[in-house]
């Protein structure tokens, strides 16, 4: 693989000849490429950027019977190292939705993931610090999973193992930006927050199948179940607070975390008085609908050494996902706050939709790089992605204030949604789609 050629091609993505059909980008820093000019082999499809979404895309089109006549090149900047399941959990995990699980089952990787390490989530409980309002999302009697917690490395490894032999991986890609070369605008802003991740140990073993999230005025803190004794922490907070937390001792960090989960100093008593009356009214309108009892989150006794890390949070969205022989997926197309746990699921949704779009183009005898076909992918995915991104951004802004009127309105609204079972089911279905 000739690096200088790769660099040149990534700058001239809209008029390269080696990519005969389509270039797919799934990362903000990625390349499109071809083999050396001395080699007359051409690629119909180039996937620029690896990771979970890139490897899922390579599997999806590589395993497709309708795409079997198309040559595929995948460019991954990271070295292809051997990997085995470590004893300790990684601090980088995903909550995989039912839709993503179905995609992985079709790709033949779900059983491999389950055989390594995955943990079910049967209930999600969300509440806030300024009132007693809460919502619990689960299927009937908690006998069906709403998601599975899986480490990123486990997903990547399982996807790599299933790559068809005719998918070639180039490991010396240059760091270029296909999205920038495409020329589409990318709307983005930072939240002035840092996301802190870590693996934590529970004070005592339990049937750990609940995902917990509490909204604090400084940002949400979430515990995601990994096993009966451990959970994954995702704590979004201000940059100043995050620096203090990352620099603190492990004991001080654990004390701060338990306070974030349990402390009631932020409780607004005026709001709570009105909220209590609202709950009585809801019980009269929806008898038994407010009976979803609040469970108490686990307390934390320790943090796994060297598992603390922080990353900046923001939102971003490409105005267009497609161009002449180019399609953007995953991080190249969108970036979202982690409070809903849907970021990577959006990327896997892109994979499923783009694969279907390409298969339909082949079935119709069309050109898979034709924008008329690719616009179908862009239209369908932007409807889904923008709706979820707007919801997540709205929730972030709604819960980062302590103004009493806002706290009251959001508390009344959250409790009303929790009492209305059909609406809760719709929320679960939307998150799983």
Number of C-alpha atoms within 10 A of each C-alpha: 14 14 15 12 16 22 19 16 23 26 18 15 24 18 12 16 13 21 25 18 20 25 29 27 32 30 25 21 18 25 33 34 31 25 18 16 12 6 8 10 12 18 22 18 28 28 29 29 29 24 21 22 27 27 25 27 28 29 25 22 25 24 20 16 9 15 18 12 10 15 19 23 24 27 24 22 20 13 9 11 5 6 9 9 12 9 6 10 22 19 22 17 23 21 26 23 26 18 18 24 19 12 19 22 14 13 19 17 23 20 12 18 20 14 9 15 16 22 20 22 24 21 22 18 19 19 22 25 24 25 23 18 24 23 21 22 21 20 15 8 8 14 10 13 16 24 24 23 23 24 22 17 19 23 25 19 20 22 26 19 13 18 20 14 9 13 20 16 20 20 16 15 24 22 15 21 21 31 30 16 15 22 12 15 12 16 12 14 12 12 17 12 22 23 24 22 23 22 26 27 21 18 13 12 12 12 9 22 23 23 26 22 24 22 22 21 18 17 20 25 22 25 23 27 27 26 21 15 16 24 26 27 26 25 26 27 25 17 18 11 14 20 14 11 20 15 12 13 11 17 12 11 18 20 15 15 19 15 13 18 25 15 12 14 9 13 15 18 13 11 20 19 11 13 20 15 11 17 17 13 13 20 16 12 13 15 12 11 17 21 11 13 9 14 10 10 17 20 18 19 15 17 21 16 11 10 18 19 15 19 13 16 18 18 18 18 21 20 15 19 24 29 22 17 23 26 27 28 28 24 21 26 28 28 23 24 23 19 22 18 19 21 22 23 23 26 28 25 21 26 28 18 18 26 21 16 19 25 19 15 19 14 11 10 9 14 17 23 23 18 17 15 18 24 17 15 23 24 13 13 22 20 10 15 22 13 11 19 23 13 12 20 17 11 16 19 11 15 21 16 15 18 11 14 10 14 23 21 13 18 23 23 15 17 22 23 18 22 24 15 15 10 13 18 14 11 14 16 14 11 18 17 14
